[in-house]
Amino acid sequence: MRRNLPKITTLQCFDAVAQHLSMTYAAQSLHMTQSAISKQIKALEQQLGRNLFYRQDGRLSLTPVGEQYASEVKVLLSRLADITDMVSVDGHVSGSFDLKVVTEPTIAMHWLVPRLREFGASYPDVKVHLHTDFLSVERNVRKCDAAILFGHGNWPGCEAEFLRYDNLVAVATRKVLGRRPAAKDLDGIIGLPFLHHNHPISSTGSWLKAAGKTDKQISQIEGGQFEHFSLLLEAVKHGLGVSVLPKYLVEKDIVEGNLALACELEHQIDGAYYLVYNSDRRDEYAISNFRKWLLTHKEPKIRFNQRPVELSS
């Protein structure tokens, strides 16, 4: 007797929604409309006679049955893809693989994007879709295929592989610095106009605290406040003052002479950038090859021990 099995398209829709926990992201990943995805999920639940998702306050989460079914469906679809590759001409199916990568806007623009041409040349069949909605992805990595996130490597249920630390340097234009060389310690930049990074993980705050300054003392240092690194960098490049920025962000400007080091010391903030992806998706073609390529660009995992000296009060 023929069993009433779900269609492959239906299972692919369910797999995408289970992965992203979002009808919108699932629709984007499959190049379908959100309403079409919703209809497929509703039809599958009716066929099974079970709810696969909890729906509360506009958010989705898998029911226990949904968790179990999602795990089995993922294995089934992966095995089906492998078998199809094996029996197809040349051992693979022609076409492309979509890969949604999420990270912070600044590291995307100044670190990842300049390297993506190299990845495209090595893996032309993987199409990278770069997004910067990293705050939502930090709460649920299933909303993307892979993410480059800053933290301590502890995203539950995910693989987190070290990429780089975030070393901070103090920079300014030569016009702001005048003829003075890079200071040996932070005392040498206190007389210059100072620009603050106004962010929960503040580069300037981290630098000054490592130098021994209290929150109260930092608040008493006058200067403009800039929320994003991109804005802070532009302010520094336009001669508004000296500030502390990630080294990767200013290296090119230093080499080209647009900026100069205001202080010789570097400071490494707590945490690092990690490549993060769901543990059960490690062997998927696009994720596996992106991971392999990206890890060739990681920095040595060596803690930078030099810290700024204490500032005079």
Residue, then its C-alpha position, 0 to 999 in steps of 0.5 A: m500500500r502506498r504511504n501518504l508521504p509529504k512532498i519533498t518541497t514541503l519537507q524542504c520548507f519545514d527544514a528551512v523554517a526549523q532552521h531559521l525559526s522564521m517564515t521570512y528568513a525561510a522564504q528568502s533562503l528558498h526564494m519563495t513567498q512567505s505565504a507559500i511557506s506558511k501554507q506548506i507548514k500548515a498543510l504538513e501539520q494537518q497531514l501529521g495531525r500534530n503541531l510542529f511549532y509553538r507560535q507566541d508573540g510573533r515568534l516561532s519555536l519547535t515543539p518537542v515533536g517538531e524538534q524530533y521531526a526536524s532532526e530526522v528530516k534534516v538527515l533525510l534531506s542531506r542523505l537525499a542530496d548526497i545520493t543525488d550528487m553521487v548518481s548525477v553526471d560528473g558527481h555533482v548537481s550543476g547549480s549554486f548553493d546559497l550561503k547566508v552569512v551575518t556579522e557586524p557592519t564594520i567587520a563586514m565592510h573592512w575585513l570580510v568583504p575585501r576577502l570575498r573575491e578570493f572565496g568566490a574564485s575558489y568556490p564559484d558555486v557558493k553564492v554568499h549573501l551578506h547580512t548585518d542583523f547580527l543582534s537577532v542572530e546572536r540570540n538565534v544562530r539558526k536565522c543564518d547559515a554562518a555568522i562571525l560574532f564577537g564574544h567568548g565562544n559560548w553560543p549554545g548548540c553551536e560550533a564557535e571557531f576562533l578567528r581573531y582577537d580585537n587589538l585596539v590602537a590610538v590614531a589621529t591625523r597628522k594635522v591633529l598630532g602635529r610633529r609629535p611622534a607616537a607617544k610611549d604611553l597614554d599620558g602623551i595623548i591626554g592633551l589632544p581632543f578625544l573622541h569617545h566610542n559610545h557603545p556597550i562594548s566601547s573601544t575607548g572605554s576598554w582602553l581607558k579602563a585598562a589604563g586604570k581609569t574609573d567610569k567616573q574619570i572616563s565620563q569627565i574626559e571631554g569629547g564627542q560621542f560616536e556610536h558606530f566604528s564607521l562614524l568614529l573612523e570618519a570623525v578621526k579621519h576628518g581631524l576631529g580628534v584622537s580615538v581608539l579603534p580596532k587595528y584591522l580597521v585603520e591599518k590601511d589608512i596608516v599605511e597610506g598616510n591618512l592616519a598615524l599612531a598617536c600611541e605605541l601601545e596596543h590593547q586587546i579587549d576581552g573576547a574575540y571574533y568567532l565563526v559560529y554555525n549550528s553544530d548539526r550543519r557542519d558538513e553541509y557543502a556551503i558551510s563546510n567550504f566557507r569554514k575551511w576557507l575562512l579559517t585560513h585567514k584566522e590569526p594565531k590564538i595568542r593573547f596580546n599581553q601588553r596593556p596601557v600603562e596607568l594614566s596620570s590623574 
